[in-house]
Amino acid sequence: MPLFRTILVADDEPSIRHILTLVLTDRGYDVRAVADGEDALRELAARDYDVLVCDVRMPKKDGLTVLREALAAHPGLTTVVMSAYGSQEQALEAVAAGAFDYVQKPFKPDEIVFVLRKAEERERLVRENRRLKQASLPSAPEGHILGESPSLHALLRQVSRLAPVDTTVLISGESGTGKELIARELHVRSPRAPMSFVAVNCGAIPAGLIESELFGHAKGAFTDARTAKRGLFSEADGGTLFLDEVGELPLSAQVKLLRVLQEGEIRPVGENRVEKVNVRVVAATLRDLSRLVSKGEFREDLYYRLNVVNLRVPPLRERREDVPLLARAFISRFNRELNRDPPVAGLSTEAESLLVSYAWPGNVRELENAMERAVLLADEPLILPANLPERLWAAPPPGPTAAGAGQVLQGGGDLSLKRAIREMEEAYIRAALRKTKGNRTRAAELLDISHRALLYKIKEYGVDPDAEAERG
């Protein structure tokens, strides 16, 4: 059963209308055929159609005019144009105006069927993309954007304001903070949500291939160009293109990118023609683009064109109150993905304290990896310090949070720094011995102290390595 049901054929040649009606009806489509452009537009206004197949040259109104008016009135309409030999330029113009594809006359009827099948596959992908996005919205609490910190809420308010408009946005932030997720959120909340979100890491593509990847190339444009290729701008047409690490673009590609932003058109490598594209560009960087501009490594005009609005994603160390919330969300996710039975119930008090006190230089991505490791290694209902990466143990002991310090001061609590350090040191030693099943040599390595120092501290704190090994 075809995905499309209703097709309107517009062509002034009776033989074309007759053949296509027979062939497409035989393939399960509901077909109506008209002889000129005005009749085509009247028919589209009177009835809903999934596809319009029209000739470029028709009486009363030509195919290009019909195409533009039809797409303006029916944005979701799939259109295919037919062109006689010698009018290929008009067919390409129709594609640039929004037609899905074109077929050159004379053609075999199956060629039209093949094009329709391709269009149906694209529509399936668009619908599936839309379905997945709608399904993923309720599960956002398990994504990197989860949090209750004021800085994150301020960022998401900015996203809500910017999403409905096509303003170019530059997202800045450290690695692992979730810049791509912010870009996706801009797309999902925008009118472009049903169309493609295409992401590319500009630093991951060799300099010699970046223009071909972004703008496409013609067959024979260079040695390995055996076939023509659509670029990422064409793939994202109607949707959003996310340029991650935009500061890594070579200067030659920066010139072409600036033209796209200014003119809304691209020129594939090796082509003399230009193609119109309708793409919202969202860029991201962890580098200081203004510094690159001063060094002559980034075009100043492109910088100002990209940096219409700047969204800064705060690092995790600036929103420590979100760490336990994120950690629990990751635990829940990895319980499912790793089929934990019984599942890990949560974090021990000591483990949570370590997570909050750690600076997280790798940000949310590092926390995610740490939680995956912890869920894999946990033998107890709760994640313990021993289940966490060793670098967290080596981090400086956590100071009191602002709220915690206030409670201690108000309650006249113990403010002895020496005692706090001794208690943390003893907790680390016990955790290391549990993790290593009482192996003193390995525990000393984890703690980054000498074997002799560990034996001295075990004696000083009265720790029983065998008892800790049994607990581990």
Buried (B, 14 or more C-beta within 10 A) or exposed (E): EBBBEEBBBBBBBEEBBEBBBEBBEEBEBBBBBBBBBBBBBEBBEEEEBBBBBBBBBBEBBBBBBBBBBBBEEBEEBBBBBBBBEEBEEBBBBBBBBBBBBBBBBEBEBEEBBBBBBEBBEBBEEBEEBBEEBEEEEEEBBBBBBBBEBEBBEEBBEBBEEBBEEBBBBBBBBBEBBBBBBBBBBBBBBBEBBBBBBBBBBBBEBEEEEBBBBBBBBBEEBEEEBEEBBEBBBBBBBBBBBBBBBBBBBBEEBBBBBBBBBEEBBBBBBBBEEBBBBBBBBBBBBBBEBEEBBEEEBBBEEBBEBBBEBEBBBBBBEEBBBBBBBBBBBBBBBBBEEEEBEEBBBBBBEBBBBBBBBBBBEBBBBBBBBBBBBBBEBBEBEBBBBBBBBEEBBEEEBBEBBEEEEEEEEEEEEEEEEEEBEBEBBBBBBBBBBBBBBBBBEBBBBBBEBEEEEBEEBBEEBEBEBEEBBEBB
